[in-house]
């Protein structure tokens, strides 16, 4: 198993794949811009286009995982120095309000926008399929329940793998999952598994102690172990993600986590796309206040001309 990088990786994969594989795409339900579009639209389109050159018909199933169980904002001792020792600042995307009308969920607002953008793939390659899947919708899937409970009980397993397979600094104690407080929706506090699948959660925000069955809580789940049940459930063959994940040891960490959690599906191939930087030279991201949409055609051209570049900067002229 090896990683695949940039346009050369697309060419290698087009030669190796059959065209009917299950492909993993992930996104936080908060905006859609050039940084998202590169990984979620441009690279899938380029892969389909390259596949046709080999005389194959793209019939991929693209699973777009809407990460509503991720933190709405990072907190921790030092999120840059210790990127694996992070916590939600307050809650998860699942409980964030719509940016226009506070009566609705931000996930309900952004999911159809994300879906419609990624469906550009089916316009050009009509035999491909796109399906969105919220993390929260998988709560009762057995492998999700197993991975989440194991993460709550044994965070040291994940900590050890991160320490041994990443160059990033890591503190000696970390939390990688937590129940969300049913009263105030804060994803802060201590969650412990008791009596098989009952959970006791002590909220550090409203200080309410709740004991209930697994299915009666919602959760924050750190993105690295969170990937495992999605890979297993949807029999993922290929993940497309940003090169910044590779730089923090993502490729080795995922395989080690899959072994530790006894995931039956073989480790998927992984294609890494360049990191997109905005005109202000910061990594593209709406949560960073740095989101630009330059249009699909221009972004396709920019990415295609960048060949094996690890980073792509949006030119001032665009």
C-alpha positions, 0 to 999 in steps of 0.5 A: 500500500502506497500513497498517491500524490497530485496529478501523477497519482491520478494517472497511476490510479486511473490505470489501476482502478476499474471505475466502479470503486467507492470513493470517500470525500469529507467536509465540515458543513460550513461553506464551499469554496476553492479549498473544498472544491479542489478536493471534492470536485476538481480531483474527482473530475480529473480522475474520471477524465483520466480513467476515460483515457484508459478506455474505462467508464467512470461509475464511481460511488462518491460518498460525501461525509458531512462531518456534523460530529466535528467541533465547530471551533478548535480549543486546546492547550495549543492547537498549532503546536499540539494538533492532536490535543484538541477539543471543541471550543463549545459544541459540534456542527450538529448543534450550530444554527443556520447563519441566516435563520437561527431556527434551523441547523447550519447542517440543513443549510449547507448540506444541499449546497455542498451536494449540488456543487459536488453533483457537477461530477455527475453532469460530466460523468452521468454513470457516477453517483453522489451520496451525502452521509451525516456522521450523526446518521450513522450513530446506530451503525454497529461499527460506529458504536463499537469505535466510539465506545472503544475510543471513549474507553481507551483513548490511549490506543489512539494517543500511542499510534499518533505519537509513534507515527507522526512528527507532530508534537503530542501531549501525554494525555488526550480525549478523542471523543465525548458525549454532547450534553443533552441540556446545554449541547456543550461538547465539553466534559468527561464521558465514561462508559459504564454498564456495557453501553451506558454513558455517564457524562459530566458537563464542564459547561453547565455542570450537569451529570447525565447517565443514559444509554449510548443511543440517547446521546449525540457526540463529538468524535475526533476525525481520525478514529471517526474515519474508520466506521465510515470506511468499514460501512461503505467499503471505501476503496479510495479516499481523496483528501488534502496533502496537509493530512499526509504531512501530519502522518495521516497515511500511516496513522489510518492503517495503524488505527484500522488494525487497532480497531480490527476494521475488516475492510482493507485500507483504502488507497489514498489520493492527496490533493494540493493544499490551496492557499488564498491571495493572503497566503493563508490556507483556504478555509471559511473557518479561517476567514479565508474563503474564495470561490474562483469558479470551477473552470478556472480552478480546474485550469489552475490545478491542471497547470500545477502538476506535482505542486504540493501547494497552490496559491490563488493568483491575485489576477483571478 
